Amino acid sequence: MTTELGLSARQTDKLGFSCQRPTAALLPWIELYYAVNNPREADNSRHRLYPDGGASLSIYFSGSDITRVSLAQSQRVHHYVAVADRVISVRFVAGGLYGLFGLPTSEWSGEQFFYPDQHAWLAQLCAELTHNSSTIWAVLDRFFMQQARQRQLEFGLVQQWLAYGREHPQFIRQQLQQHGIARRTLERVFQREVGIAPGQLYKLQRIKRARTMLWRRPELSLTEIALGCGFYDHAHFVRQFSALSGQAPSDYRQRKLSQLYKES
């Protein structure tokens, strides 16, 4: 049995890993909550993180004290090494951080580290997690729902784009133009809220779907996965996957399945 991140039960035990989907009302803005306990003791605490247009907020604990907070968004594959007794993270959907906090990507793109008291909302979140460490999923849901109500959060252009799923960008633009949304308006919104163009987000999301299918559906050929994810053919799939993931899809599948079966 594996988690939705592709970790086996044995791997999650080693990492002290747990995860939880947010309440349904938050899913257009937040993909996942997860926590890692005692990662220094884990054999495999170094992990590859793949770009998908979203952002991660991570809170690092030493004992019961919060030592630092990081906010990260990368458009390239990078490695994550946990160096704390405990890490609690929130994975935001593309545009989710802007929707909930009004933070444009120009203020935080890449990776930045903060002290908890640098932002009022961050200080509040850290205080609530510190005082209610045994109920972190409920604390996170309550905090972000409060933020959503305060900002009177609505389904924005980025969320509308993502809701079209596998549709081609040209088709999505045509649908939005029928509702009076010009292409330049769409591009300005994406630059402010996501930091990349709509077409690039489409590519990242398509590769993300392919990565999941590679380990969840080992019976499918690479061509079947390519066509199922909207690529023109096998060669087109391999080129884009290799460029955005740093390895060929066959190598990714072999490595991922080897990890899952080895650790299961």
C-alpha positions in Angstrom: 0.0 0.0 0.0 1.3 3.5 -0.9 0.4 7.1 -0.1 -0.7 9.4 -2.8 2.8 10.7 -2.9 4.1 7.3 -3.9 5.6 6.3 -0.5 5.3 2.8 0.7 4.1 2.0 4.3 7.7 1.2 5.3 9.0 4.5 3.9 6.3 6.5 5.8 7.3 4.7 9.0 10.9 5.5 8.5 10.1 9.2 7.9 7.4 9.4 10.5 5.4 10.7 7.5 1.7 11.5 7.6 -0.5 13.4 5.2 -4.1 14.7 4.9 -6.2 16.3 2.3 -7.8 19.6 3.4 -11.5 20.0 3.8 -13.3 20.0 0.4 -13.9 23.7 0.4 -10.2 24.4 0.4 -9.2 22.0 -2.4 -9.1 24.6 -5.2 -6.3 26.3 -3.2 -4.6 23.7 -1.1 -3.6 20.2 -2.4 -2.3 18.5 0.7 -1.0 18.8 4.3 1.8 16.6 5.4 4.1 16.2 8.4 7.5 14.5 8.9 8.6 13.5 12.4 12.2 12.9 13.4 13.5 13.1 9.7 17.1 13.2 11.0 16.7 9.5 11.9 15.4 8.5 8.5 17.6 6.7 6.1 16.1 8.4 3.1 15.4 11.9 4.2 16.6 13.4 0.9 13.8 13.6 -1.6 13.3 14.9 -5.1 10.6 17.6 -5.5 9.1 18.1 -8.9 7.7 21.4 -10.2 3.9 21.7 -10.7 3.3 25.4 -10.4 2.3 25.2 -6.8 4.1 26.3 -3.6 5.1 24.8 -0.3 4.9 26.4 3.1 7.1 24.4 5.6 7.4 25.0 9.4 10.4 23.5 11.1 10.4 22.5 14.7 13.2 21.8 17.2 11.5 20.1 20.1 8.4 22.2 20.7 10.0 25.4 19.3 9.6 26.7 15.8 13.0 27.5 14.4 12.2 28.7 10.9 9.6 28.8 8.1 10.2 28.4 4.4 8.1 29.3 1.4 9.2 27.7 -1.8 8.3 27.4 -5.4 10.6 26.0 -8.0 10.2 25.4 -11.7 13.1 22.9 -11.7 13.6 19.5 -10.0 15.4 20.1 -6.7 16.2 18.0 -3.7 14.7 18.4 -0.2 16.6 17.5 2.9 14.7 17.7 6.2 17.0 19.1 9.0 14.6 19.4 11.9 12.9 17.3 14.6 9.6 17.8 12.9 8.4 19.5 9.7 4.7 20.5 9.0 4.1 21.5 5.4 1.2 22.8 3.3 1.2 22.2 -0.4 -0.6 25.0 -2.2 -2.2 24.5 -5.6 -1.0 27.0 -8.3 -2.4 30.4 -7.3 -3.5 29.1 -3.9 -1.1 31.2 -1.9 -2.2 34.4 -3.6 -5.8 33.5 -3.2 -5.6 32.9 0.6 -3.1 35.6 1.5 -2.8 38.0 -1.5 0.9 37.3 -1.8 2.1 37.9 -5.4 4.9 35.6 -6.6 7.2 38.7 -7.1 7.5 38.8 -3.3 8.4 35.2 -2.6 9.3 33.2 -5.8 12.2 30.7 -5.5 12.7 29.8 -1.8 12.7 32.2 1.1 13.0 31.7 4.8 11.1 33.6 7.5 10.9 33.9 11.2 7.4 33.3 12.4 6.8 36.9 13.5 7.6 38.4 10.1 4.0 38.2 9.0 0.9 38.5 11.2 -0.9 35.6 9.5 2.3 33.4 9.9 2.7 34.3 13.5 -0.9 33.3 14.1 -0.6 30.0 12.3 2.6 29.1 14.1 1.1 29.9 17.5 -1.9 27.7 16.8 0.2 24.8 15.7 2.5 25.1 18.8 -0.5 25.1 21.2 -2.4 22.4 19.4 0.3 20.1 18.1 -1.8 16.9 18.5 -4.5 18.1 16.1 -2.6 19.7 13.3 -5.0 18.8 10.5 -7.9 20.3 12.3 -5.8 23.4 13.1 -4.8 23.9 9.5 -8.3 23.5 8.2 -9.7 25.9 10.7 -6.9 28.5 10.1 -7.2 28.4 6.3 -11.0 28.4 6.3 -10.8 31.5 8.5 -8.5 33.1 5.9 -10.9 32.2 3.1 -13.8 33.8 4.9 -11.8 37.0 5.7 -10.8 37.4 2.1 -14.3 36.4 0.8 -12.4 33.9 -1.4 -13.9 33.2 -4.8 -13.0 30.9 -7.7 -10.4 33.0 -9.6 -9.0 32.7 -13.1 -6.2 30.3 -12.1 -8.7 28.0 -10.4 -10.9 28.2 -13.5 -8.0 27.3 -15.7 -7.1 24.3 -13.5 -10.7 23.1 -13.4 -10.5 22.4 -17.1 -8.0 19.7 -16.3 -6.6 18.0 -19.4 -8.1 20.4 -22.0 -5.6 22.1 -24.3 -4.6 25.7 -23.4 -6.1 27.0 -26.7 -9.4 25.5 -25.9 -9.4 26.9 -22.3 -8.5 30.4 -23.6 -11.4 30.2 -26.1 -13.8 29.3 -23.2 -12.6 32.1 -21.0 -12.7 34.6 -23.9 -16.4 33.7 -24.4 -16.8 35.1 -20.8 -15.0 38.3 -21.6 -11.6 37.4 -20.3 -8.8 38.6 -22.7 -5.6 36.7 -23.2 -3.5 39.5 -21.9 -5.6 39.7 -18.8 -5.2 36.0 -18.2 -1.4 36.2 -18.6 -1.1 39.1 -16.2 -3.1 37.2 -13.6 -0.9 34.1 -14.0 2.3 36.2 -13.7 1.1 37.8 -10.5 -0.5 34.7 -8.9 1.6 31.8 -10.2 4.7 33.3 -11.7 4.6 31.5 -15.0 2.5 31.6 -18.2 -0.7 29.5 -18.5 0.9 27.3 -21.2 3.8 26.5 -18.9 1.4 25.6 -16.0 -0.4 23.3 -18.4 2.9 21.5 -19.3 3.8 21.1 -15.6 0.4 19.7 -14.7 0.4 17.3 -17.6 3.9 15.9 -16.6 2.6 15.7 -13.0 -0.3 13.4 -14.2 2.1 11.3 -16.2 4.4 10.8 -13.2 1.5 9.5 -11.1 0.4 7.2 -13.9 3.9 5.8 -14.3 3.9 4.3 -10.8 0.2 3.8 -10.3 -0.5 2.1 -13.6 2.6 -0.1 -14.3 0.6 -2.2 -16.7 0.3 0.7 -19.2 2.9 1.3 -21.8 4.7 4.7 -22.2 2.7 5.3 -25.4 -0.6 4.7 -23.6 0.4 7.1 -20.8 1.6 9.6 -23.4 -1.7 9.6 -25.2 -3.8 9.5 -22.0 -2.1 12.6 -20.8 -2.5 14.5 -24.0 0.9 14.2 -25.7 1.1 13.9 -29.5 3.1 10.6 -29.4 5.7 8.7 -27.4 8.6 10.8 -28.6 6.9 14.1 -27.6 6.2 12.7 -24.2 9.8 11.5 -23.6 11.2 14.9 -24.7 9.0 17.0 -22.4 9.1 14.6 -19.4 12.9 14.4 -19.6 13.2 18.2 -19.9 10.9 19.0 -16.9 11.7 16.0 -14.6 15.4 15.5 -15.3 15.1 11.9 -16.3 13.4 9.8 -18.9 10.0 8.4 -18.1 11.2 4.8 -18.2 14.0 5.6 -15.7 11.5 7.4 -13.4 9.1 4.4 -13.5 11.9 1.9 -12.8 13.3 3.9 -9.9 9.9 4.6 -8.4 8.6 1.0 -8.7 11.9 -0.3 -7.3 11.5 1.9 -4.3 7.9 0.9 -3.7 8.5 -2.9 -4.1 11.7 -2.8 -2.2 10.2 -1.0 0.8 6.8 -2.8 0.8 
